[in-house]
């Protein structure tokens, strides 16, 4: 079922707003704070080109496709001061033969280790579950220890599974790295 990307209230301290150019400057600031780790979540970034234009293009594309239900990306916001804390979303770039959506996320460096990724991934998975049964893929670099912990927690809480057949190499900043694949089936 196709649906437009809508705001999600995670709790009193976090809200997910559909990706839009309104948050571009905050996203760029968070991106720069978190470089180079953020490249794990956004492997399409070309390091030799200015970040700003790539982020704007990305947001314009996801905003347009979010209105059509083709992608779902949210800016993670602290509501009392509108600070951008990160990005979370679903796209259709999957490497397994089972998943329809791929879930990706990142949280700015200064806000990590506060449970934001856990809360936001649960919120978007709950949102996605409202549309009916679906298979979602998660990819993680096995050398990304915090990312692995988060993915393994998601897999445990959502009765997911390791899917070795979906493992694939992803190029990040010119380096190819094998990423492990996990699947979450929402029934």
C-alpha positions as CSV (number, residue, x, y, z in Angstrom):
1,X,0.0,0.0,0.0
2,X,1.4,3.4,-1.0
3,X,1.1,6.2,1.4
4,X,2.6,9.7,1.7
5,X,5.3,10.3,4.3
6,X,3.8,12.0,7.4
7,X,5.1,13.4,10.6
8,X,5.6,10.9,13.5
9,X,5.7,12.0,17.1
10,X,8.2,9.6,18.8
11,X,7.9,11.1,22.3
12,X,8.0,14.6,23.9
13,X,11.6,14.9,23.0
14,X,11.7,13.6,19.4
15,X,9.6,14.2,16.3
16,X,10.1,12.9,12.8
17,X,9.3,15.4,10.0
18,X,9.1,14.4,6.4
19,X,12.3,15.4,4.7
20,X,12.1,18.8,3.2
21,X,14.3,21.7,2.2
22,X,13.1,23.5,5.3
23,X,15.6,21.4,7.3
24,X,18.4,21.5,4.7
25,X,20.7,23.8,6.6
26,X,20.2,21.9,9.9
27,X,20.9,18.6,8.1
28,X,24.1,20.0,6.5
29,X,25.3,21.2,9.9
30,X,24.6,17.7,11.5
31,X,26.2,16.1,8.5
32,X,29.4,18.1,8.8
33,X,29.5,17.4,12.5
34,X,29.3,13.7,11.9
35,X,31.7,13.4,9.0
36,X,33.1,10.9,8.0
37,X,31.0,8.4,10.0
38,X,27.8,9.6,8.3
39,X,29.1,8.3,5.0
40,X,28.2,4.8,6.3
41,X,24.6,5.8,6.1
42,X,24.9,7.9,2.9
43,X,27.3,6.0,0.7
44,X,26.2,8.0,-2.4
45,X,28.0,11.1,-1.1
46,X,30.9,12.0,-3.4
47,X,33.6,13.4,-1.1
48,X,35.2,15.4,-3.9
49,X,32.1,17.4,-4.5
50,X,30.5,20.0,-2.1
51,X,28.2,18.4,0.5
52,X,25.7,21.2,0.4
53,X,24.6,20.7,-3.2
54,X,24.4,16.9,-2.8
55,X,22.3,17.2,0.4
56,X,19.9,19.7,-1.2
57,X,19.5,17.4,-4.3
58,X,18.9,14.4,-2.0
59,X,16.3,16.3,0.1
60,X,14.5,17.7,-3.0
61,X,14.3,14.2,-4.4
62,X,13.1,12.5,-1.2
63,X,10.6,15.3,-0.5
64,X,9.1,14.9,-4.0
65,X,9.0,11.1,-3.8
66,X,7.8,11.1,-0.2
67,X,4.7,13.0,-1.3
68,X,4.0,10.2,-3.8
69,X,4.8,7.4,-1.3
70,X,7.8,6.2,-3.3
71,X,10.3,6.9,-0.5
72,X,9.9,7.7,3.2
73,X,12.6,9.9,4.8
74,X,12.3,11.9,8.0
75,X,14.4,14.5,9.6
76,X,14.9,13.7,13.3
77,X,14.0,16.9,15.2
78,X,14.2,18.0,18.8
79,X,10.9,19.8,19.0
80,X,11.5,22.6,21.5
81,X,14.4,24.2,19.5
82,X,14.0,22.6,16.1
83,X,17.5,21.1,16.2
84,X,18.2,18.5,13.5
85,X,19.5,15.4,15.2
86,X,19.7,13.1,12.2
87,X,17.9,11.3,9.4
88,X,16.0,8.1,9.1
89,X,14.2,6.6,6.1
90,X,13.2,3.8,3.8
91,X,14.2,3.5,0.2
92,X,13.8,0.8,-2.5
93,X,17.5,0.1,-2.9
94,X,17.6,-3.5,-1.6
95,X,20.2,-6.2,-2.2
96,X,18.2,-9.1,-1.1
97,X,15.6,-10.9,-3.2
98,X,13.0,-10.7,-0.4
99,X,12.8,-7.1,0.9
100,X,10.8,-4.3,-0.6
101,X,12.2,-1.5,1.5
102,X,15.7,-0.8,2.9
103,X,15.9,1.1,6.3
104,X,18.7,3.5,6.9
105,X,19.4,6.1,9.6
106,X,22.1,8.2,11.2
107,X,22.2,10.4,14.3
108,X,24.6,13.4,14.6
109,X,27.7,12.8,16.7
110,X,26.8,15.0,19.7
111,X,23.4,13.2,20.1
112,X,24.6,9.6,19.8
113,X,24.4,7.1,22.7
114,X,21.1,8.5,23.9
115,X,18.8,5.9,22.4
116,X,17.7,8.2,19.5
117,X,18.3,5.5,16.9
118,X,16.4,2.9,18.9
119,X,13.4,5.1,19.5
120,X,13.3,6.4,15.9
121,X,13.7,3.0,14.2
122,X,10.9,1.6,16.4
123,X,8.7,4.6,15.5
124,X,9.2,4.2,11.7
125,X,8.8,0.4,11.8
126,X,5.5,0.9,13.7
127,X,4.5,3.5,11.1
128,X,5.4,1.1,8.2
129,X,3.5,-1.8,9.9
130,X,0.3,0.2,9.6
131,X,0.4,-0.4,5.8
132,X,0.2,-4.2,6.2
133,X,2.7,-7.1,5.8
134,X,6.1,-6.1,4.4
135,X,9.7,-7.2,4.4
136,X,12.4,-4.7,5.3
137,X,16.1,-5.0,4.8
138,X,18.8,-3.6,7.0
139,X,22.4,-3.4,5.9
140,X,25.4,-2.8,8.2
141,X,29.1,-2.7,7.9
142,X,30.4,-5.3,10.4
143,X,33.1,-2.9,11.4
144,X,30.6,-0.3,12.5
145,X,30.2,-1.4,16.1
146,X,27.4,1.0,17.1
147,X,25.6,0.4,13.9
148,X,25.8,-3.4,14.5
149,X,24.4,-3.0,18.0
150,X,21.5,-1.1,16.8
151,X,20.7,-3.5,13.9
152,X,21.0,-6.5,16.1
153,X,18.6,-4.9,18.6
154,X,16.1,-4.2,15.8
155,X,16.4,-7.8,14.6
156,X,15.8,-9.1,18.1
157,X,12.9,-6.8,18.9
158,X,11.2,-7.3,15.6
159,X,11.8,-11.0,15.2
160,X,14.1,-10.4,12.2
161,X,16.8,-12.7,10.8
162,X,20.3,-12.7,9.4
163,X,20.1,-13.1,5.6
164,X,23.5,-14.1,4.3
165,X,22.3,-14.3,0.7
166,X,21.7,-10.6,0.8
167,X,25.2,-9.6,1.9
168,X,26.8,-7.3,-0.6
169,X,29.7,-4.9,-1.0
170,X,29.0,-1.3,-0.9
171,X,31.4,1.5,-1.9
172,X,31.8,4.2,0.7
173,X,34.3,7.0,0.0
174,X,35.9,4.9,-2.7
175,X,36.3,1.8,-0.4
176,X,34.3,-1.4,-1.0
177,X,33.1,-3.0,2.2
178,X,31.0,-6.1,2.6
179,X,27.8,-5.3,4.4
180,X,25.8,-7.8,6.3
181,X,22.1,-8.1,5.5
182,X,19.2,-8.6,8.0
183,X,15.5,-8.9,7.3
184,X,12.5,-7.9,9.3
185,X,9.2,-9.3,8.3
186,X,6.3,-7.2,9.5
187,X,3.1,-9.2,9.6
